[in-house]
Amino acid sequence: MKRKFLCLLLALCLLVSVLPAQIHAAGSSGSCGENVTWAFDAATGTLTLSGTGSTYDYRDGGPTEWKEFRNRIRSIEVKPGVTGLGTSIFDRCVNAETVTLHEGLKTIGMFAFWHCDSLTELVIPASVRYIGASSFGSNENLNKVTFLG
């Protein structure tokens, strides 16, 4: 009886210790600008930015907010209302294959898409008026950029 109880208790402890990691892996969200938020959907691999205004500028490898998810990001969507992408915002999202930028985006900061190695094409909305230096640097596979408008 004691042995069964101890085995059950041990199994329960193991389950509880793994549970927070599984919940956290399902997705996460936070702030990346004064009025801009991010959300990562682990099931689809989609990083979504929404809200109004610009994101923060980042240095040295991009945002720490989603750094742990960076290699699992397959798709990036910047929703309408976001008007600026800060320095290094998507730096080293090496597995991001698609990026959706909506009309209303005005600025793309330096190194914004630096080393997004899986990105092959990108459509820039007509509303974009500024693209920073090396915004698309070190993207060996980016072979088509379309400017609308």
Buried (B, 14 or more C-beta within 10 A) or exposed (E): EEEEEEEEEEEEEEEEEEEEEEEEEEBBBEEBBEBBBBBBBBEEBBBBBBBBEBBBBBEEBBBEBBEEBBEBBBBBBBBEBBBBBBBBBBBBBBBBBBBBBEEBBBBBBBBBBBBBBBBEEBEBBEBBEEBBEEBBBBBEEBEEEEEEE
